[in-house]
Amino acid sequence: MRKAATLIAVVVAISVFALCDAMAQDEVMIKVSPNNLAISSMGTKVTIHSNIPAGSVNVSTLELRIDGGEPLYPIATFADDRGNLVAKFNMNDAKGMVSVGQATFTMTGDYFAGGDFSASDVIKITK
């Protein structure tokens, strides 16, 4: 009887941890690269890495807003080696929307299955 109760407790505990992990993975996150954008740099692209499965997003709906400004649209999208969405944006467009300090980059889009997402990352802006 005690072995059965212990086994049930272990199964429940594992299920709870698995559920919590699945819920944590549902949080959409992005990472802007470079994470320190120099306005004087010669770079040409800003890359947004996400934890969103690439095939689940209607890429024609992707927008990037910097500090809530006008939307920028991707010049390229693809799946990384984990199958997650990566979007590239024109760096000169981004540079025109920032000033020295920091900036919040927010990417939004729609899922094919319905619903949408929004995720942000704050990066440093230098001369």
C-alpha angles and dihedrals in degrees: 000000000000092000091053092050091048091048091050091049091051092049091049092048092050091048092051092050091047091050092049091049091050091049091050090051090054089068107103113227134179133193121203118217122231092038089193109048114198110203090210094051122119092226119132105196140046111207124207115200117195141181091229118116103250095224093056097064129079095225092197087072096053117122133173119205123188113209089341094301130137115315124264119206126217121262090198139009130187144148120267122222089280093052093253125139119266120184128190123206133188107270094207090058089051093047089055090060101049140069132196112293119047137322136201114228113199122188120195134179147144130263119230089230091055133272129066142243139220126189133170141200128188118218136182119254119206136175 
